[in-house]
Amino acid sequence: MRYLIETYGCQLNKAESDALEILLRGRGIEKTEDPRQADAVILNTCSVRKTAENRIWGRLGFYSAEKRKHGTMIIVTGCMAERLKEDLKKEAPYVDAVIGTNDKASIPDFILSGKTGASDHYSFQSSYYQEGAYSSYVPIMNGCNNFCSYCIVPYVRGREVSRPVEDVIREIRYLDDRCVREITLLGQNVNSYASEYEGKPVDFPTLLEIIVPYMHNIEFVRFESPHPKDFSDHLIDVIASERRVSKHIHLPMQSGSTRILSLMNRKNTRESFIALIDKMRERIPGLTFSTDVMVGFPSETEEEYEETLSMMEKMGCTEAFMYYFNPREGTRAAGMDGQIADDVKIRRLERLIDEQLMRQKRIKEGMLPFKSRVIVTGLSRDDEGMYLGRSEHNDYFAFTSASELSEGMMADVYADELSGNTFRGHRVE
């Protein structure tokens, strides 16, 4: 029996697919990358944007043909399965099972026996590690209580639930023993983490303080995503003081306009966001940012769009995830007055992207020359003899080395050139 998993959407979906693979292999089901060899195909889906769902419908059409030829079992899971369960059963009757987010762990049972479980709550798996990987996701939360007006996540993943501290420690120790070099703590809003340990309440910065001492091989600790409204002074202090906590922070902005932020139900203002950025830069040496930003939200004026552009300049991000508003059925924003025409949204997004790419280039060129510690990620396919690496700040490097390196090793690299978005240089032996 062989399985194939296709994963769409967020990092948490990727982590859950990794955990599902552990369960499948534990039941003797083998992995394949060839759809023609797969006895069961699992589509782990996303509902954040309509484009993601459209792609899934296309893949279902492809696999329906495979099913007719080879009898392939088709399973749809994840957020689209949660949101469109009855529609999927009606529009794609050839799908064998539609299994929601809470029930992913029952998929091996369904493949082997045709039985599925049903749970009314989310359960974390014991591990999300892919054997041999130097990087791993560590989910610490699921769900969201914020109800941003454009976001489907609270409806498909439910309310916030935090993973017990003991379970997080156990996984950190497991990963460290396997020489994992970087981990990313995951949650829809990690700043809302709330648990107990040894009889005391534990929030997110306290969790970081608890787990860092267990790290010896783990070099970089990242986390996504924090909400600006919950970014505490305690968290800033922990980032500044703990060497292993990455100084590259993903801080979702979404908009630079206070009025639009209010319509989005983000619960922060332009002014509070700027104050947070300034405070973080003052207290965290070497800090860099990435962000999420949306244009074309209902009723956004040209002046408010310009506020977003100016906020991007203020942040000075070295990377950004940029998109235009895409209405999701079931969210408040989908029914708001003042929907923006697609051509206007596209124009605004294109300018946003163009300015950000120029900004990134300017910032990175201004860093040269410099030395950075990187994780070796492999050999370059384009430049013979060049190694590839990635730094704490999520910068990419291509470099030479006088001695042989292997994936997952650490290297100090002196960069003196920028090619596209990649720093080039040599290893400091």
C-alpha positions as CSV (number, residue, x, y, z in Angstrom):
1,M,0.0,0.0,0.0
2,R,1.4,3.4,-1.1
3,Y,0.3,7.0,-0.3
4,L,0.9,10.4,-1.8
5,I,0.3,13.7,0.0
6,E,-0.1,17.1,-1.6
7,T,0.0,20.0,0.8
8,Y,-1.4,23.5,0.2
9,G,-1.4,26.6,2.3
10,C,0.2,27.5,5.6
11,Q,3.2,26.2,7.5
12,L,0.8,24.5,10.0
13,N,-0.7,22.5,7.2
14,K,2.9,21.4,6.2
15,A,3.6,20.4,9.8
16,E,0.4,18.4,10.0
17,S,1.3,16.6,6.8
18,D,4.7,15.7,8.2
19,A,3.0,14.4,11.4
20,L,0.5,12.4,9.2
21,E,3.4,10.8,7.3
22,I,4.8,9.5,10.6
23,L,1.5,7.9,11.3
24,L,1.1,6.4,7.8
25,R,4.6,4.9,7.8
26,G,4.0,3.6,11.3
27,R,1.1,1.6,9.9
28,G,3.3,0.1,7.1
29,I,2.0,2.4,4.4
30,E,4.8,3.5,2.0
31,K,5.4,6.9,0.5
32,T,5.5,7.5,-3.3
33,E,5.8,10.7,-5.3
34,D,4.3,9.1,-8.4
35,P,0.5,9.5,-8.7
36,R,0.4,6.4,-10.9
37,Q,1.9,4.3,-8.1
38,A,-0.3,5.7,-5.3
39,D,-3.0,3.6,-3.8
40,A,-4.2,6.6,-1.8
41,V,-3.9,10.3,-2.5
42,I,-4.3,12.8,0.3
43,L,-5.0,16.4,-0.5
44,N,-4.3,18.6,2.6
45,T,-6.1,21.7,1.6
46,C,-6.2,25.5,2.3
47,S,-9.1,27.9,2.3
48,V,-7.4,31.2,3.0
49,R,-7.7,32.4,-0.6
50,K,-10.0,31.4,-3.4
51,T,-7.0,30.7,-5.7
52,A,-6.0,27.9,-3.3
53,E,-9.4,26.3,-3.5
54,N,-9.5,26.6,-7.3
55,R,-6.3,24.8,-7.5
56,I,-7.7,21.9,-5.4
57,W,-10.7,21.6,-7.7
58,G,-8.3,21.3,-10.6
59,R,-6.2,18.6,-8.8
60,L,-9.4,16.7,-8.0
61,G,-10.2,16.6,-11.7
62,F,-6.8,15.2,-12.3
63,Y,-7.1,12.5,-9.7
64,S,-10.6,11.5,-10.7
65,A,-9.0,10.4,-14.0
66,E,-6.4,8.5,-12.0
67,K,-9.1,6.8,-10.0
68,R,-10.8,5.6,-13.2
69,K,-7.5,4.2,-14.5
70,H,-6.0,2.7,-11.3
71,G,-8.7,2.7,-8.6
72,T,-6.8,5.4,-6.6
73,M,-8.4,6.3,-3.2
74,I,-8.9,10.0,-2.9
75,I,-9.0,11.7,0.5
76,V,-9.5,15.5,1.0
77,T,-8.6,16.9,4.4
78,G,-7.6,20.3,5.9
79,C,-9.4,23.6,5.9
80,M,-11.2,23.3,2.6
81,A,-12.6,20.0,3.8
82,E,-13.8,21.7,6.9
83,R,-15.4,24.6,5.0
84,L,-16.9,22.9,2.0
85,K,-17.6,19.4,3.3
86,E,-21.0,19.0,1.8
87,D,-20.1,20.8,-1.4
88,L,-17.2,18.5,-1.9
89,K,-19.4,15.4,-1.4
90,K,-21.9,16.8,-3.9
91,E,-19.6,18.2,-6.6
92,A,-16.9,15.5,-6.3
93,P,-18.7,12.2,-5.5
94,Y,-15.6,10.2,-6.6
95,V,-13.8,11.5,-3.5
96,D,-13.7,8.6,-1.0
97,A,-13.5,10.7,2.2
98,V,-13.7,14.3,3.3
99,I,-11.9,14.5,6.7
100,G,-11.8,17.7,8.7
101,T,-8.8,19.3,10.4
102,N,-9.5,17.7,13.8
103,D,-9.7,14.2,12.3
104,K,-6.5,14.0,10.2
105,A,-5.0,11.4,12.5
106,S,-7.8,9.0,11.5
107,I,-6.6,8.9,7.8
108,P,-4.4,5.8,8.2
109,D,-7.4,3.9,9.7
110,F,-9.5,5.0,6.7
111,I,-6.9,3.9,4.2
112,L,-6.6,0.4,5.8
113,S,-10.1,-0.3,7.0
114,G,-12.5,2.3,5.5
115,K,-13.3,3.7,9.0
116,T,-12.9,7.3,10.1
117,G,-12.9,8.9,13.5
118,A,-14.7,12.0,14.5
119,S,-13.5,14.5,17.1
120,D,-14.9,17.7,18.4
121,H,-11.5,19.1,19.4
122,Y,-8.0,19.5,18.0
123,S,-5.3,17.2,19.1
124,F,-1.5,17.8,18.7
125,Q,0.6,15.0,17.4
126,S,3.7,13.8,19.4
127,S,6.1,14.9,16.6
128,Y,6.1,16.8,13.3
129,Y,9.7,15.9,12.4
130,Q,10.7,14.6,9.0
131,E,13.5,12.1,9.4
132,G,16.9,13.5,8.4
133,A,15.7,17.1,8.1
134,Y,17.8,19.9,9.6
135,S,14.7,22.1,10.0
136,S,11.4,21.4,11.7
137,Y,8.1,23.0,12.5
138,V,6.8,22.8,16.1
139,P,3.1,23.6,16.4
140,I,2.4,25.2,19.8
141,M,-1.2,26.5,19.1
142,N,-4.1,25.9,16.8
143,G,-7.1,28.1,16.0
144,C,-7.7,31.8,16.5
145,N,-10.0,34.0,18.6
146,N,-9.3,37.3,16.7
147,F,-11.9,37.1,13.9
148,C,-10.1,39.5,11.5
149,S,-12.9,40.5,9.2
150,Y,-11.2,39.1,6.1
151,C,-10.0,35.8,7.5
152,I,-11.6,32.3,7.3
153,V,-9.2,30.7,9.9
154,P,-11.4,30.9,13.0
155,Y,-14.3,29.3,11.1
156,V,-12.2,26.3,9.8
157,R,-9.7,25.8,12.7
158,G,-11.9,26.9,15.6
159,R,-11.0,28.6,18.8
160,E,-7.5,28.8,20.2
161,V,-6.0,25.8,21.9
162,S,-2.4,25.7,23.3
163,R,-0.1,22.6,23.3
164,P,1.0,21.6,26.8
165,V,4.5,22.9,27.8
166,E,5.6,19.3,28.6
167,D,4.8,18.2,25.1
168,V,6.7,21.1,23.6
169,I,9.7,20.3,25.7
170,R,9.6,16.7,24.8
171,E,9.6,17.5,21.1
172,I,12.4,20.1,21.5
173,R,14.6,17.5,23.1
174,Y,13.7,14.9,20.5
175,L,14.7,17.4,17.7
176,D,17.9,18.5,19.4
177,D,19.0,14.9,19.8
178,R,18.7,14.5,16.0
179,C,20.9,17.6,15.3
180,V,18.0,19.7,14.0
181,R,19.5,23.2,13.4
182,E,16.4,25.4,13.3
183,I,12.8,25.2,14.5
184,T,9.8,27.3,13.8
185,L,7.2,27.5,16.6
186,L,3.8,27.8,14.9
187,G,0.4,29.2,15.7
188,Q,-2.2,31.4,14.1
189,N,-1.3,33.9,16.9
190,V,1.6,32.6,19.0
191,N,1.3,35.6,21.3
192,S,-1.9,34.1,22.6
193,Y,-0.2,31.0,23.9
194,A,-1.5,30.1,27.3
195,S,-0.7,27.0,29.4
196,E,0.7,25.9,32.7
197,Y,4.0,24.4,33.8
198,E,4.9,23.3,37.3
199,G,1.8,24.9,38.7
200,K,2.5,28.3,37.1
201,P,0.9,30.1,34.1
202,V,3.0,30.2,31.0
203,D,2.6,32.7,28.2
204,F,4.6,32.8,25.0
205,P,7.8,34.6,26.1
206,T,7.9,32.4,29.2
207,L,7.6,29.3,26.9
208,L,10.6,30.5,25.0
209,E,12.6,31.0,28.2
210,I,11.6,27.4,29.3
211,I,12.6,25.6,26.1
212,V,15.8,27.4,25.1
213,P,18.0,25.7,27.8
214,Y,17.1,22.3,26.2
215,M,18.8,23.4,22.9
216,H,22.3,22.4,22.2
217,N,22.3,21.6,18.4
218,I,19.4,23.8,17.6
219,E,20.9,27.2,16.5
220,F,17.9,29.2,15.4
221,V,14.4,29.5,16.9
222,R,11.8,31.2,14.8
223,F,8.1,31.8,15.4
224,E,5.0,32.6,13.3
225,S,2.8,34.5,13.5
226,P,2.7,37.0,16.3
227,H,-0.1,39.6,16.4
228,P,1.1,43.2,16.8
229,K,-1.6,43.9,19.4
230,D,-0.2,41.2,21.8
231,F,3.5,41.9,21.3
232,S,4.6,42.4,24.9
233,D,7.7,44.0,26.4
234,H,8.5,40.6,28.0
235,L,8.7,39.1,24.5
236,I,10.9,41.9,23.2
237,D,13.3,41.3,26.1
238,V,13.4,37.5,25.5
239,I,14.2,38.1,21.8
240,A,16.9,40.5,22.7
241,S,18.5,38.4,25.4
242,E,18.3,34.8,24.0
243,R,21.0,34.1,21.4
244,R,19.1,31.3,19.8
245,V,15.9,33.3,19.3
246,S,16.0,34.7,15.7
247,K,16.4,38.4,15.3
248,H,14.3,38.2,12.1
249,I,10.7,38.8,13.1
250,H,7.6,38.2,11.0
251,L,5.2,41.0,12.1
252,P,2.0,41.1,10.0
253,M,1.1,44.7,9.2
254,Q,-1.8,44.1,6.7
255,S,-2.5,47.9,6.3
256,G,-0.9,51.2,7.1
257,S,-4.2,52.9,7.6
258,T,-5.9,53.1,11.0
259,R,-9.4,53.2,9.5
260,I,-8.7,50.1,7.3
261,L,-7.1,48.3,10.3
262,S,-10.3,49.0,12.2
263,L,-12.5,47.6,9.4
264,M,-10.2,44.6,9.4
265,N,-10.8,44.2,13.1
266,R,-7.0,44.1,13.7
267,K,-7.3,45.9,17.1
268,N,-4.2,48.0,16.5
269,T,-3.6,51.4,14.9
270,R,-1.0,52.9,12.5
271,E,0.4,54.8,15.5
272,S,0.7,51.8,17.8
273,F,2.3,49.7,15.0
274,I,4.9,52.4,14.4
275,A,5.6,52.7,18.2
276,L,6.0,48.9,18.4
277,I,8.5,48.9,15.5
278,D,10.5,51.7,17.0
279,K,10.6,50.0,20.4
280,M,11.7,46.7,18.9
281,R,14.5,48.3,16.9
282,E,15.7,50.2,19.9
283,R,15.9,47.1,22.2
284,I,16.8,44.3,19.8
285,P,20.2,44.7,18.1
286,G,20.5,43.6,14.5
287,L,16.7,43.2,14.1
288,T,15.2,42.6,10.7
289,F,11.5,42.3,9.7
290,S,9.3,40.4,7.3
291,T,5.5,41.2,7.0
292,D,2.2,40.4,5.5
293,V,0.4,43.3,3.7
294,M,-2.9,43.5,1.9
295,V,-4.1,46.1,-0.6
296,G,-7.6,46.7,-2.0
297,F,-9.5,46.1,1.2
298,P,-13.2,47.3,0.8
299,S,-13.4,51.1,0.7
300,E,-9.6,51.6,0.8
301,T,-8.9,55.0,-0.7
302,E,-5.8,56.0,-2.7
303,E,-4.7,58.1,0.3
304,E,-5.0,55.0,2.6
305,Y,-3.2,52.9,0.1
306,E,-0.4,55.5,0.2
307,E,-0.3,55.1,4.0
308,T,0.4,51.4,3.5
309,L,3.2,52.2,1.1
310,S,4.8,54.7,3.6
311,M,4.4,52.1,6.4
312,M,6.3,49.6,4.3
313,E,9.1,52.1,3.9
314,K,9.0,52.7,7.7
315,M,9.3,48.9,8.4
316,G,12.1,48.4,5.9
317,C,11.4,44.7,5.5
318,T,14.0,42.4,4.0
319,E,11.1,40.2,2.8
320,A,7.3,40.6,2.5
321,F,4.3,38.6,1.5
322,M,2.0,40.8,-0.5
323,Y,-1.4,40.2,-1.9
324,Y,-4.7,42.0,-2.7
325,F,-8.0,41.5,-0.9
326,N,-9.7,38.3,-1.9
327,P,-13.2,37.9,-0.5
328,R,-13.9,34.7,1.4
329,E,-17.5,33.6,1.7
330,G,-18.5,33.6,5.3
331,T,-16.3,36.4,6.5
332,R,-17.6,39.9,7.3
333,A,-15.4,41.6,4.7
334,A,-16.9,39.7,1.9
335,G,-20.2,41.6,2.3
336,M,-18.8,45.0,3.1
337,D,-19.7,48.1,1.0
338,G,-17.0,49.6,-1.2
339,Q,-15.6,46.5,-2.9
340,I,-12.6,47.6,-5.0
341,A,-12.4,46.7,-8.7
342,D,-9.9,44.0,-9.6
343,D,-8.0,46.2,-12.0
344,V,-7.5,48.8,-9.2
345,K,-6.4,46.0,-6.7
346,I,-3.9,44.6,-9.3
347,R,-2.4,48.1,-10.0
348,R,-2.0,48.8,-6.3
349,L,-0.4,45.4,-5.7
350,E,2.0,45.7,-8.6
351,R,3.3,49.1,-7.3
352,L,3.6,47.7,-3.8
353,I,5.7,44.7,-5.1
354,D,7.9,46.9,-7.3
355,E,8.7,49.2,-4.4
356,Q,9.4,46.4,-2.0
357,L,11.7,44.6,-4.4
358,M,13.7,47.8,-4.8
359,R,13.7,48.4,-1.1
360,Q,15.0,44.9,-0.4
361,K,17.8,45.3,-2.9
362,R,18.8,48.7,-1.3
363,I,18.8,47.3,2.2
364,K,20.8,44.2,1.3
365,E,23.3,46.0,-0.7
366,G,23.8,48.4,2.2
367,M,24.7,45.4,4.4
368,L,27.8,44.5,2.3
369,P,30.4,43.4,3.1
370,F,29.5,41.3,6.3
371,K,30.0,38.0,8.0
372,S,27.1,35.7,8.9
373,R,26.6,32.3,10.4
374,V,24.5,30.1,8.1
375,I,23.0,26.6,7.9
376,V,24.3,24.7,4.9
377,T,21.3,23.8,2.8
378,G,23.1,22.0,0.0
379,L,25.1,22.4,-3.2
380,S,24.2,24.9,-5.9
381,R,22.8,23.3,-9.1
382,D,23.8,26.4,-11.1
383,D,27.3,27.2,-9.8
384,E,29.5,24.2,-9.5
385,G,31.5,24.1,-6.3
386,M,29.3,26.6,-4.6
387,Y,27.4,25.7,-1.4
388,L,24.1,27.2,-0.4
389,G,23.1,28.4,3.0
390,R,20.5,30.3,5.0
391,S,21.0,32.7,7.9
392,E,19.2,33.6,11.1
393,H,17.7,36.5,9.1
394,N,16.3,34.2,6.4
395,D,18.9,35.5,4.0
396,Y,20.1,33.2,1.3
397,F,23.9,32.6,0.6
398,A,26.0,31.0,-2.1
399,F,29.6,30.5,-1.1
400,T,32.8,28.6,-1.7
401,S,34.5,26.5,0.9
402,A,38.0,25.0,1.0
403,S,36.7,22.0,2.9
404,E,33.8,19.7,2.2
405,L,30.5,20.5,3.9
406,S,27.2,18.6,4.2
407,E,23.6,19.7,4.6
408,G,22.7,20.8,8.1
409,M,26.3,21.8,9.1
410,M,26.9,25.4,10.3
411,A,29.3,27.7,8.5
412,D,30.6,31.2,8.9
413,V,30.4,33.1,5.6
414,Y,31.9,36.3,4.5
415,A,29.6,38.0,1.9
416,D,30.8,40.7,-0.4
417,E,28.3,40.6,-3.3
418,L,24.6,40.4,-3.9
419,S,23.2,38.5,-6.9
420,G,19.4,38.9,-7.2
421,N,18.3,38.1,-3.7
422,T,21.3,35.9,-2.8
423,F,24.4,37.0,-1.0
424,R,27.6,35.5,-2.5
425,G,31.0,35.0,-0.8
426,H,33.3,32.5,0.8
427,R,33.4,30.4,4.0
428,V,35.6,31.8,6.7
429,E,37.6,28.6,7.6
